[in-house]
Amino acid sequence: MTDAVRGYLTSVRIALAIASVVWATVAGAAEPWGIYLHDNQHTARAAIVVDPSILDTTPAWSAPTGYSIPLVVGDRVYAMRSQGGVGEDETQVAAFDLVTGEVLWEVSQRLIFPSALAYHDGRLVYVAIDQTEFEPLLFVRDAETGELAYSFVVPNPLIAMPTIHVDSNTGEVVAYLAGPHFTNLGTFPNMTAVTLGETSASIKWVDPMYRDFGDTSFPTVVGDSIVVVGPCQYYAYDLETGEINPFHNGGCSGGGGYTVAYAANRKPGQIYVVTALDGSALGDVLSAWEYRGQDDITFAWKSDEVLNGIGVAIDGVIGALYVGAYDRLLKINSSGGYTMDFADGSFANGMVPIISGSHVWTFGSSGAGDTVAYDIATLEEVARFPGTRGDLNSPFGAPGAFGFNAFLLDHGRVYDYPGFDVFLGPQCGDPVSPHGRIGATDALLVLNAAVGTTACETCICDVDSSASVVATDALLVLERGVGLPIQIACPVCS
């Protein structure tokens, strides 16, 4: 530490000794973005509020090449670099610090075509073909340490992403795995349910028959059912028994699949599907289905719009759905399927918007385009961030994920593509832009908050979690900023 820094610290200590003001503690909890599209209903709606206008438009950090589909749990980010079926390359799974990008742990495996990660209760779950034994395995890892808890042989090697569901009555944890029936590697079950234990797993049920969907329909939990769809062919499985209800046959078929969204808060619940409804359709449309139970799923309505998105974002407050339609972002009424409003733009093929608070986030069609956040009520542009997934042929169509005052822009799950970018707003001890690195200007703002000349939330400026912003908070921030090994911790924002 230089003499100048020591002198500055001394002068600040004198000022801090006479400064103190009490702020109320903000209590709350931020749900994790522990699965693609946030939850098992695939609403694409975060429980935490991220205001795009307070985020820096330059990334605080970027993940290494190839890391994609980030999951955010507290102050950690989990992601995978898939080897994508490329030769002798290896797959990496890693945990990063949300604010700094520090790699907390990283493991490498010789895998073929690994699925994306799913998070549940301190564990990461994924499926891949093991290159050594050449058999499909489900892997369960400790999210804190990265250590492998166990692996388990599953029937289908080509799974895009597990859906993990907890039975509210029994506490049983089950991973639902959807995959293609016919592949170059052989013929496999379309759907498997695997019970996950602490140290081992077991098969709960398997559907061995051919169904018209593949691994690109991520299983969606709908009441007591798990729902998957392909073009014109829609299926509901009983969560417990695997009994199937093919609730729609539109007279056409095709490969792949589409991920549905479910609005559980509606009475009855509604399932939203973006794909071909029948053989006469000129393109993909949005349809809604009322869910009253596994054996009672009925058609409600369809939109007249032809879409290029592959899913919807559900706003549970105003009852609107958001979906891409080439040169427009549509706001569709969830009761009748009519278009309420739209924003002009150039929206990527296969896009699924995501929602946080009062903003809906999208990305453009060009690989050199931007990711844009719109006001959810007016559809006016609020903020623009450099980078986009572009028009990839991928079932992962969301712009990214959210953390506390953070947006993680995902460039897509493609081999050797850029890793995700992290755009930050104010963080604990870091109220001043640019964010991601604490410095003297942060300490000065905390000091001003302590003496009452500026406002700062306790979850940003109360770095010792004392329930108020006081002089010592500014001192701790300054000491952290000059490189001293100071630990800071703020209360959770609401």
Summary of the structure (lengths in Angstrom):
residues: 494
radius of gyration: 23.9
end to end distance: 37.4
largest distance: 79.6
contacts: 1777
relative contact order: 0.15
helix: 9%
strand: 39%
